[in-house]
Structure formats: C-alpha cells, structure tokens
Amino acid sequence: MAGPAKSNSVVEAKGLGLTFETNDGPVEALSNVDLTIGKGEFVSFIGPSGCGKTTFLRVIADLEKATAGSISVNGMTPEQARMKRAYGYVFQAAALYPWRTIERNVGLPLEIIGMPKAEQAERIRRTLDLVNLTGFEKKYPWQLSGGMQQRASIARALAFDADLLLMDEPFGALDEIVRDHLNEQLLELWERTNKTICFVTHSIPEAVYLSTRIVVMSPRPGRVTDVIESTLPKKRPLDIRESPEFLAIAARVREGLRAGHSYDD
C-alpha cells in the first residue's frame, strides 16, 4: 500500500506494529503498517474509532513505541526526531494555559528551550501572522472563540518552524461553519509553508478537501486498507466539494471504510 520508498520521504513505516500490554491481556493497536509520506504532502488518516489513527501519529511523535517493524522520521528514529524538534503536534483540544496570554502560550516551547527573547518575539510574531491572529497577542484564551484558540494551538506547534506538522483531529469539536473556515485557512497555511502535514479525522469531506492522499484504516488492529491519491487541484474553494470529482473520491473513501469494517466484531 505504501508504494516505493522516496528519497525525500519524511515518514517511512515498514511492517509497523504496536501491541499494548494491559491487565486484561495484550491489545494489538497497529498491525503491519507500511506507509511512506513524502516531503510537502498533506496526508489524512481516516477510519472508525479505535482503529489506530491517533496511535500511529503518536508513534511518529515518539509518544508511543512501536513493538514490531520500523519507522523513521526525516531519516531518524522518532526519538531522535523528537530531540531535534523535527515536528509540531496539534492535539484535539487547544490545551492553552488560561493564565498566559496568546503570545506567551505560543512562545512557551521557545521559552523551554531557552531561545533568546528577541528571537522568541520574532518567531511568535511570524507564527501568529501565519494563522491570522495578529492583534490578539495580549488576549487570554478565554477571550477567544474556540476556532481562534485552535489557531493559537496551531501557531504554538509551528513555533519551532519544523517541516512536519502532526494534527490529531484538531477541528473535531468545532461547529461546521467554523470548521469549514479553518479548513480553508489550513490549506492556505500549507500552501504558504510547504510543510508536510499528517492529519487525523473522522470526517470524509474534511479528508477529501484537505489531502493530497487519504489513508484508510481498518478497525483494530489498525491496518492500512487503502491509500487514495487525490486528483483535486491544489487550489480548492469550498464549493469544490460539490464537484463530481470530489464526490467520486469521497465515494471511494466511503467504500474503503465499508470494505475494511467487519460488522461481526
């Protein structure tokens, strides 16, 4: 499913598996995952709840350890990539500290690594501009809407200026209108920065709208059952979702989800 290895691969998994040891016995979360993600791609992961989408993202980020197979991130182990701050991670919830202003939330990782204050200020200014939050530097999270808080969370993940952005269902809790707007903004951000994005979602329209490739995963143990290449242009207005081409890709994703799902479980 992964296709040939690429010299510019950012993430490369071969035979990847992960089994958790629990009090009730072993739980196989991922099984024999083969996948290569190239530089500058926008790859979405979609599948039923518990299929290992987030677990795979956490393995890339070295928040979980694979128990079988191999995985590399920019040619390094996930641990080495984490130590070199080779990625930014956006969680499902914005997870901003309510007592810190937006600029101080965004700058927190830079403070931790001891970046000089002048460089911190410039990096914060640049990342807030990227997510259209210029002018909200002195606000507190509780003064911002849910969508703006999530944009601040994205800015914090971008603060390191890493080439890889890992996003775990960042818009799942937002209403449809806000979600649509943030989808548009995320595509613009991706085009401006040319970052590699790995994006977990439960939404078929969101996956098709955002991605260059869509990875369809089976119920646990998570396996890659299909990798769908998008034929949509890079410039994507929201109304492209009504086009025959978009609907055809969405139908294939839906078919892949149905084929990979055992209703006897």
Buried (B, 14 or more C-beta within 10 A) or exposed (E): BBEEEBEEBBBBBBEBBBBEEEEEEEEBBBBBBBBBBBBBBBBBBBBBEBBBBBBBBBBBBBBBEBBBBEBBBBEEEBEBBBEEEBBBBBBBBBEBEEEBBBBBBBBBBBEEEEBEEEEBBEBBBBBBEBBBBEEBBEBBBEEBEBBBBBBBBBBBBBBBEBBBBBBBBBBBEBEEEBBBBBBBBBBBBBEEBEBBBBBBBEBBBBBBBBBBBBBBBBBBBBBBBBBBEBEBEEEBEEEBBEEEEBEEBBEBBBEBBEEBBEEEE
